[in-house]
Amino acid sequence: MRGALGGPRVLLRRLREVMAEPVSAQERLDKTVVLIAANMVAEVCSVYVLRVDGTLELYATEGLKREAVHLTVLRVDEGLVGLVASEATPINLSDAQTHPAFAYRPETGEEIYHAFLGVPILRAGNTLGVLVVQNRARRTYSEEEEEALQTTAMVLAEMIASGELSALAKPGAEPAVRPIVHRKGVALNDGIALGHVVLHEPRITITNFIADDVQKELKRLEAAVATLRSDLDTMLERGDVAEVGEHRDVLEAYRMFAYDRGWLHKLTEAVMTGITAEAAVERVQSDTRARMLRQTDPYLRERLHDLDDLANRLLRQLLGYDHAPAREQLPDNAILVARMMGPAALLDYDRKKLRGLVLEEGGPTSHVAIVARALGIAAVGEIENATGIVEPGDAIIVDGISGEAHIRPSPDMEAAYIERVRLRARRQLQYLALRDRPSVTRDGEAITLMINAGLLVDLPHIAETGAAGIGLFRTELQFMVAAQFPRASEQFALYRAILDTAGARPVTFRTLDIGGDKVLPYMRNVEEENPALGWRAIRLGLDRPGLLRSQLRALLRAAAGRELKVMFPMIAAVQEFDAAKQLVERELTHLRRHGHKLPDRVEVGTMVEVPALLFQLDELLKRVDFLSVGSNDMLQFLYAADRGNARVSERFDPLSAPALRAFSMIARKASEHGKPVTLCGELASKPIGALALIALGYRVLSLAPSAVGPVKAMILDLDAREAAKLIAPLVESPAGSVAIREKLEAFAATRGLAL
């Protein structure tokens, strides 16, 4: 391309000058289209901007009739311009009028032009508008011209994204750079949060688009790519996957893309048009994102995340940013938005300022969802392209009841949610009024309600909810928030503080349940094909007895003169429980020998979450003091459905006959052996789940703190014997023949039970 002004680099320099001029937005656009038309020897150059109502408005033109500006409006499925916008891909035609998508608009006067080149104006893969050049002569624009126009569109994207054009728009027809967006996902934690977006892994903002020295930019790009490749090679060689928090296959995919010649060729070509290395990375990734977002193949959509991560790593290399963003300066009312997170990453944030969580991935029983519940923040998952449709600081509403996210909500929507928050607050006051009422059903069955906890910030919930104690204290959370392995003295201080706060109320401590997606940042992560089924929880504790013994010693010392309840997670065979209990006896002997005061009573139990224990219950119940059912892992293993995988985590109903038969068997066997049993999984935190469990014979439930009020309200209106009569035949009916959930909902509706 050899235009009157000397090619794309000259054009970009001239555009930079125009962008810096103190002129109105319309004048800036008008000058821009004149420059582009002259540079490309085009008789027409037009800019169409996507509006919030989903249409494309002509904002500036050189060559078409000027009176058409702000008058011509196209649907996104109308004409060639609409096709460019909807497909997010360039269209290059020698005779536009013969194309089936061509739409004639008489007010523009474009019928005399044949050659057509239109490119999408993209930012982060989102279409903001369309840039078009046209000529009377029938000719196909060259690849260099198409490349140059796409590069120019990047500059226009930043102008649109700045909000400068909003002053030119009529109300309701503003540019769609920051449109109102509504997304439906799944609820991870009950609650409603209004706040502002904080990206867990912030996108790099490009401020310098136009290169002063192309050769220098090429060298910067080559050096950054070489460093990126070297870093990935090193991580793979030493097996260090902590930096990306994923597994070896992800790193291998990263390396494959990093060494892809086509990717590097596209980056180099973009730099050759006259933009900086970082602008080239942004442009290539935006183009790729726009294409892949329109793919229906889930595998290709999944690869988009890999490419996004790789591009961000390369941008950080180019600009010298750390891979991990700083989290100390979290704004008030922060809503965290992420593709996916582990529970430790969420715990890194200031919990006093964090109000909500939005994830692209992650189901209700994932560990990060459990931590969100422990922190009491509204959370939703499976929000498609969440990180691509928000900007840092955007207003956002998280509806953890319906599983929805409202991004940049309208004033009316915001007002409606503020009223909902007020209503919820009034409902919470009603639940608060029930705090001191005994949790007894209408027919006189006492149901003990306890809470799940894991941090010191959870402890006030005991008094706030009127709970009978802590049915599950997740000790691993202390280890996950620490920068290094907590010393025995630190563990002792925490456990004593918990027991002091609980007072006469019982606390059941679960020993370390780490591994799987609960990785300690200071411990080497072991790569496994199936981490949830691998080296975790009691398996790790028995193989590293020093780790488990130090925790048991701290617990026994903290409970001096009191009762202590300890349970072991992920027990799969009675021999594992025997080995773990021997460690308790060994530590008691050690403390006696050294003159330490001992607990008045030590009860040792186990979690029932591995299905193999269902066939060892008689042997197990002869050994344990109590059982605690972990419904989350039990359901995961029963159905071979990864609780962290959104595609399968919701595939099976926990209120189906096979699951309820398992829970019923545990309750019945515990009763036969005279041993107490608690259900401490998330199933008990939903009133309908609690209803089913009470009907099956469970009399102790451990819940998320926010669930105590709603579940108690249901219990006070429930006739437990009537519920038991209802559920017994349903559980024994052929699997799949009866919709048990629907039957329970109908039962609740006819008896006025609030679910």
N, C-alpha and C positions, 0 to 999 in steps of 0.2 A: 504494500500500500504506500503510494507516494502522493500525498495530498498537497494542497496549496500551502499548508503550514508545516510540512516536513515530517510527518509520521506521528505514531502514537506517543513517543516520549515527549515531543514538543507539545502535543495536545494535553498530556497530563500536566506538564509544567504550566501551560496556559490555564488549565482548569483550576490548578492550585491557586493561581493568582485571582481568578474569578471568585473562588470560594472565600478568599480573604477580603474581598472588596466590601466596603460598608454600604451595600445596596439592599433593596427589598428582596424578599424571597422570589417574587415573580420576575424581577429584573435579572436575578442570578440565574434562574432557569432559562429565561429567554437568551441570555448571553451564552449559556452552556450549549443549547441546541444549535446556535449559529456556529460556534466553534467546532462542534462535532461534524456538522454538515460540511463545513469548509474543509476540515482535515480529511474527511473521507470522500471528498468530491461527490457528495450526495446532494440531490436536489431537495430532499426532505429529511428532516430529523425531528422526531416527536417523542415526548415523554408522557406515558400514561401511568397514573398512580392508582394503586389498589385502595379502595375506600372501605370503611368499616361495614358498609352495607353489602360488601361482596362484589361491587361493580368496579370498573376501570374508567377513570375520568382523564380526558386529555388535559394536561396541565401546561404544556408548552409545545410549540411547533415552529419550525422554520421550513416553509415550503407549502404547507397546507393553509387553508383559509384561517386567518387569525381569529375570526369571529367564532370559530368552532371550539376555541380554548375555553374550558370549563362548561361547555355546552354539550360536547360529545361525550356520551357515557355508554359503555359497553358492558354486557354481562360477561362473566368469566368463561362462559361457554359460547360466546358470540365472536365470530370473526377470527382472523389470524392472530390478532393481538390477544384475544381471549384464550386462544389455543396455546400461545407462548406462556401465558400466565398459569393456566391450569396444568400444563405439562412440565412447567419450570425448565424448559429446554429451548435452545435457539431454533428458529425456522428461517431457512435461507432459500429463496425462490427466485427464479429468473422471470417468471410471469405469475404474479400473485393472483391475478383475476381468474386463472384457470383452476385454482385450488378449491376443493369443495367447501372449505371453511371460510372462504372469502366472503365478507359482508360489506355491502356498499352503503356508505353513509353520505348522502348528497351534500350535507353542510360542510364536509371537509374538502371536497374537490380532489380526492385522491384517485379518481377513476383513470386519470391520464398516466399514472405511475405503474410500472410493471415490476421492476426488480424490488424485492422486499427482503430485508434482514431485520429480524426482531430477536432480542435477547431478554431474558428475565432479569429484573433488578432484584438480586437476592441478598439476604443477610441471615446468617446462621441457618441457611437452608430454607428460610421462609420467603415467599414471594412478596415484594413490596410494590412492584410495578413492572412496566415493560418499556424498553428503549428500542426505537425503530428508526432505520434509515431506508429511504426509497429513491429509486431513479426511474426516469421514463424509459430508458433503454432496457431491453431484455438482457440481463447479464446475471451471472451468479457471483456473489461476493466471495473473495478468496478466504482461505482459512486464517490468514494473517489479519484480514479486516474483521472477521468474526471474533477472533481472539481479542483484538483491540477494543471492539465495542463491548465485549464482556468485561474487560478491565475497566473501561470507562463507567460501566454500570455500577461497579463497586463504589466509585466515588459518589455517584448519585444515591446509592443505598445509604451511605452515611449521612447525606444531606436530608433524606427523607426520615431516617431514624432519629435525627436530632430534634424532630418536631417542628422545624422551621416552617414547613408548608401548612401546618394546621391553621395558621392565620388566614390562608386563602380559601378555606373550606367553609361550606355552610354547615350548620348544626345537623348532626346525623350523617354527614357525608365526609367526615374527616379521614385523612390517610390511615390505613389499617396497620401502621407500623406498631401500634400498641393497642390492638383491638380488645374488646371484651371477649374472654375465652371461658367456656365452660367445659369441663371434662368430668366424665363419670368413671370411677374406678371401684375399688372395694374398700370398705371401712376397716381400718386397722385398730383404731382406738376411739371410743366414744368421746364426743365433745365437739365444740365449735370454737374455732380460733380465727380472729381477724388480726392481720398484721402485714408485714412486708417481707418480700422474698430475700432470702440469703442462700446463694448457691453453695452447696457443699464443696464442689470443685469449680470455682468461678472460671468462666471463660476469660481468655486473655483479650483485652480490649486493644485494638490496633489504632494507634494515633497517627502513625507516619505511613502513608500509602505510596507516595511517589518517590522513586529512587533518584538520588543525585548522581550515583555512579553505579551503572548496571553491573559491571565486572566485579565491583566490590560486593554487591548484593549476592552475586552468584557464589563468590567465595564464602560469604557468611552462610549461605544455604548449604553448601557442600560440607563445611565444617560442622554445622549443627547436625546434619544427617549422619555424618561419620560418628559423632559423639553419641547420638541416639542409638545407632546400631551397636556401638561398642558397649554401651551401658546394658542393652538388652542381652548381648552375648554374655557379658559378665554375670548378670543375674541368673541366666540359665545354667551357666557352668557351675556356679556355686549353689544352685538350688534355692536362691533367696527370692521368695515371692512376696515378702511382706510389703514391699513398696506399692504393689498394685492390689494386694489383698485378694488375689485370685489364684488360680492353679496353673500348672505348667502348660496346659494346652492353650490357655489365654496368652501366655508369654510367647509361645510358639507362633500363635496367630499374629501377634504384634510384630515379631521378627520377620515373618513372611511378608507382611505388608511393608515393613520398613525397607526390605531388600527388593521390593517390587520395582522393576525398571520403569514400568508405565507410570507409577506414582511420581517417581523422581523426574521423569520426562515432563509430566504436566506441570510440576513445580518450576522446573527450569524454564519452560515455555512462558509461564506466567511472569516470571522475573524479566525475561527478555522483552516483554511489552513495556517495561519501564516502571514496574512497581517494586517495592521493597520485598525482601525475602519473607518477612512475616505476613505482609499483605498477600503474597502468593500462596502461602499455606492457608490463610483464611479463605481466599477465593476458591482454591481447588477443593477444600473441604466443604465449603458452602454449596458448590455445584454438586459434589458427590452426595451430600446430605439431602439436597432437594430431589435428586433422582431416587435415592434409596428409600426416602419416606413414602414414595409412591409405589413401592414394591409390595406385592402381597405375599411373597415367599418369606415365611418367618425366619428362615436361615439367613437370608440376605438382610432382613431388618436387624437381626442380631449382630451381623457384622458391622452395621453402622456404628454401634457402640464402640467396637474395637477401633474403627477408623477415627471416631471422635476423640477417643483417649489418646491415640497415637498422634493426631494433629495437635492436641493440647500439650503433649510432652515435647513435641518439636518446637512449638511456640515458646514454651518455657525455656528451652535451650537457647533459642534465638535472642530472647529478651532478658535472660539471666534471672528468671523467677524461680523460686523454690517450687518443688513439685507439690508440697502440701501447703494449703492456704493457712494464714494465721486466723485463729478463732477467738483470740482474747477480747477483741473489740466488737462483740456481737451487739447489734442495736436492740433496743427494747422491742418487745412484741415481734420477735424474729420468727419467721416461718421458713424452716429449712427445706430446700428442694434438692433432690439428688436422684441419680439414676438408680443406685442401690447403695446400701450401707451395711456394715456390720454393727453389732451392738456396741462394740468398744468405740467406734467412731462417733456414734451419737452421744455417748457419755463424755466425750471430750468437750462438748459445748457447755456454756454457762446455762445451767438449768433454770436460773432465776429469770432469764430473758427469753428463753425458748418457749414458744406458744404452740407450735404445730410442726408437722412433718408431712411432706409430699414425696412419694417415691414412684419411679417408673416401674420398679419391680419390688416384690416382697409381699407375702400373704399374711393373713391375720395371725397365724401361729408361728411365723418366723421370729427369730430371737430379737431382731431389731424392733418388731412390733411389741413384743413383751416388755422390752426396755421402755418403749414409748408409753406403755400403760403404767409402768412403774413410775415414770416421770410425770404422769398425769397430763400429757399433751395430746391434743387432737391429731390423728394421723390417718392418712389415706394412702393406698398403694395402687399399682397398676394404672397410673395416670399416664396415658400415651404421650411420649415425647415431652414430658414435663420440663426437662432442662432446656429444651429448644424453644419453648413458647413463653418463657418468662425472662425478664431482665432483673438484675439485682435492684432491690428497692421497690419493685412493683407492689401495689396493693393486692392482697390475696385473701380469700376466705377458704378455710379448710373445714369441711363438714364431715366430721368423723362418725356421724350417725348414718348418713346416706351414702358415704363414700365418694363425695363430690369435691371438686376444687373449682373455685370461681376466681379467675385471674383478671385483674383490673376491673372489678365489678362496677356496675352502674350505681349511682347514688341511691336509687330505689332498692336495688338488691342489698346494698350495704345496710340501709335503714331496716330492711326486713330482717336481716340477720342480727342486727343489734337488738331488735325486739325479741328474736328467738333466744338470744343470750339472756335477756332479762327474764323470759319465761322459764328457761332452764334454771336460772338462779333461784326463782321462786319455788320451782320443783325441788331443788336441792334443800331449800329451807323446810319443805314438807318432809323430805327424807330425814333431815336433821332432827325433826320433831319425833321421829321413830327411834332415834339413837339409843335411848335408855329403856325402850320397851323390850321385854324378853322376846326372843325369836322363837315363837311357838305357833304351830299351825292351829287352825280352828278346832281340830279334833284332839288337841293337847300334845302333839309330838314336838319335843324340843329339838330345834335344829341349831347346831353351833356354827356360827359364821366367824371365820378368821380371815386374815388378809395375807396376801403374798407381798413380800418385801425383799429388798436387797441392798439398800443404801440407808444412811442415817437420815436422809431427807424423807424417807418413808415413815419414820417412827411416829411423827405426830398423827398419822392417819389412824393409829390404834384408838386414840382418844376421840378423834373427830368422827369416826364411824361407829364407835361403840363396839368394835370388834372384840371377840373373846380372846384374841391373841394373834400370833403370827404362825400360820400353818405351814408356811414355806419361806424360809429366809435363804435367798440365793447368795451364798458366800462368794461366788466367783466374781460378782460385780465389783467388789472392792479390789480384786486383783486386776480387773480390766481397766479401771480408771487410774491405776497407779503407774508411774513411769518406770518403776522397777519392782521386783518381787517384794511384797510387803514383809517386813521383818516380823518375827514371832511376837515382839512387843507391840507392834502396830495391830496385828491381828487380835491379840489379847485385849487391847484397849477398845477396839471396835466391838468385840463380842460382849465385853462387860457393859459398854454403854447401851447396847441393845437390850440386855437383860435388865439393866437398871431402869430403862425407860418402860419396858414391858411390866415391871413390877411383879405382881402375882399372876399376871397372864402368861400362859405358856408360849414358848418359842421353839419351833422345830427348825434346826439348822441342817441344811443340805450341804454335804461336803462338796468340794470343788467339782463343778461340772464344766470343764473346759475342753476344747477341741471342737471339731466341726467348724461352725462359723464363729465360735467364741474363742478367738485367737488372742493370746497375751502378747502385747507388742514386744516384750523383752525376752520371749522364748522362741526358739527356732521352730518354725512351722513345718510339720511333717506332711509331705505331699501324699494324698490318698485319692483313689478313684472315687470312693464313696465316704466322705468324711463323717456323715451322720452315723454311719455303720462302723466306723473305724476306731482309732485309738483315742478315746475320749472318756471323760468322767471317771468311773471307778477303775476302768482298765488302765488309764494313765496313772491313777493313784496307787494301784497295786504294783505297777511296774516301776514307779518312782516312789517307794514307800517313805523316803525322807520327806517328800513334799506333803504327803497325807499325814504323816506322824506329827509334823510341826503344826499343822492345822488342828489336829485332834488335841494336842497338848495345850494349845492356846484356848480352845473351847473348854477343856476340862478345868483349866486354871481359872478362866473367867466365870465359870459356874460354881465356884467354891461356895459351899453352904446352901446351894440351891438345887433345883431339879434341872437336868439337861436332857434334851431330846436331840439325837443326831440320826440322820438318815443318809443312806448311800444311794447315789444315782446310777442308773444304767446297769443294775445288777441283772445278769442273764442266767446265772446258775447259783444254786444254794452254796456251792463251794466258794464262790466269790464273796458272798455275804460272810461265810465263816472266816475267810482270810481277813476281811476288813474288820470284823468284830475282834479278832485276835490282836489287831493293832490297837484297838481301844483298850483292851485288857493290858497290853504291854505298856501303854502310856499311863494307865492307872497305877500299875506296879511301879513305874519310874517315879511318879509323883509321890507315892507313899514312901518310897525309899528315901526321897530327899525332903521329907517332912512337909510337903505342901498340903494345904487344906483341900479336901476333895468335895465334889458335889454330894449332896445328900442322897441323890438318886440319879442314875444314868439309864435312860431308855434308848435302845438302839433299834432302828427300823430300816426299812428300805423303800425306795420308790418302785412301784410296779409300772413299768413302761415298756419293757421288752416282752413281746408275746410269749416267749419261751417260759416265762414264769407262770403263765396261766396253767401250765401242766406240771408245776412243781409247788402249787400253793399249799398242799397239805404238809410237805416237808419244810417249806419255808416258814409257815405259820407256827411250827413247833419251835423255831429258833428266834423269831423276831418279837419285839415288844409291841410293834405297831406297823401298819402299812400306810403308804401314801400313794395314791394313784396319779400318775402324770399323764393326763389325757392327751396332751399335745403329741408327745412322742409315741404313746401307745397307738393313737390313730395313724400317725405317720408310718409306723412299722406294720400295723395290721393291713393297711391298704397299699404298702410300698409306694407311698405318695410323699415326695419330699415337701416338707412343710414350708420351705423357703422358695419353692418353685411355683410361680403363679399359675402355670398351665395345669398343674395337677393338684395343688393344695386344696382347692375348693371342689374337686371332682367328686368327692365322696362325702356323704352327710354323716356327721357324728351322731345324729339321732336315728341312724338306720339300725335294723335288727342285728347285724353282726357285731357292731360296736357296742350296742346296749347289752347284748348277751355277755360280752366279755366283762363289762362293768358290773353286770348283775352277778356273774360268777364270783368275782372278787369280793363283793359285798357279802354274798351268801357264805362263802368259805370263811371269811374273817369272823362272821357271826357264830359259825359252828365252833370255831376255835376260841371264841371269847376275846378276840383281839380287836382293838379299835382300828378303824380305817377312815382316812380322809381323802377326798378328791381335791387336788390342788391345781389342776390344769385349767385352761381358759374356758372349758365347757361349763364350769360352774359359775362363771361370771356373767352369763346370759340368763335372764329369768326362765326362759324356756328350757335351757339346759339344766338349771337347778331343779326345775319342776320334775324333769325326767329322772334325775339322780335321786331325789327324795322318794319318788315313786318306786325306785329300785331298791331302796333301803338305806341309802347314805344319810347319815345324821350329822356329819361334820364336813363342811365345805370351806375351802380356802380360796378367796376371790381377789381380784383386783380391787383396791380400795374404793374406786368410783362405783363399783358394782354392788357394794354392800347395801346401800339404800334401796335401789330398785329390787334386789332379790329379797330383802327383808319384807318390803311392801307386798310382794307376791306371796311370801310364806304366810303372813298374817291372815290372808284371805283363803288359804289353801286347806282343803280337807285331804290329808295325806293318805288315809285309807282308801278314799274314793279314787285318788290318783293311782294308787297301787293296783286296785282292781282293774282300772282302765288299761294300764301298761302291760300287765302280766301276759295277757293273750297276744298283745301286739308284738312283744319281743319274741314269743315262741312261734309266731306265724311264719310261713315260708318267706325267706329273704326276698325283698322286692315286691311282695304281693300287697303290702300295706304301706301307705305313706304315713309313717309314724309322726313326723313333724306336723303334718296337716291335722292329724287326729288330736295331738296335744294342743295345737292352736285353737281348734274348735272347742275342746274341753275348757280351755282358759276363757274363751269368749263367752261361753254360756254361763260361766260362774263368776264373771267379772274380775278375772285375774289379769293384772296389767303386765304384759310381756314387753 
